[in-house]
Amino acid sequence: MSVAETLAAYRAALAEVGETITVRRLNPSPAAPTDVQALARITGYDPSEIVPGIQQGDRKVILLAEHVTLTPPLRAGDKLVVRGRVLNIETVDDSTRRLGGVLVAYELLVRG
């Protein structure tokens, strides 16, 4: 499967089972935060997946990368706003869902 086909498959899957969320970067005061909208799928962790670093109540987020235009790239400490609730990004995996050097989606651990 090509990168374009993989990206199209992610878009279709997230359009079907995901939701539009806000990625928020807090800027030094008094600047307003930088917000971007992106498609994501948010799930809880199964009890068998809870290992050191993952707490009960944490969530896994698959976030389509193409609309996340933050500079520097997405990082721990950035926020997600999901259904009005602000969640903290604890870890950012930008390797697992990369194909041919192209970042298709981020895999995040969020808390809050």
Secondary structure as UniProt FT lines:
FT   HELIX           3..17
FT   STRAND          19..25
FT   TURN            29..30
FT   STRAND          34..44
FT   HELIX           47..49
FT   TURN            52..53
FT   TURN            56..57
FT   STRAND          59..64
FT   HELIX           65..67
FT   TURN            76..77
FT   STRAND          79..82
FT   TURN            83..84
FT   STRAND          85..93
FT   TURN            96..97
FT   STRAND          98..99
FT   TURN            100..101
FT   STRAND          102..103
FT   STRAND          105..111
//
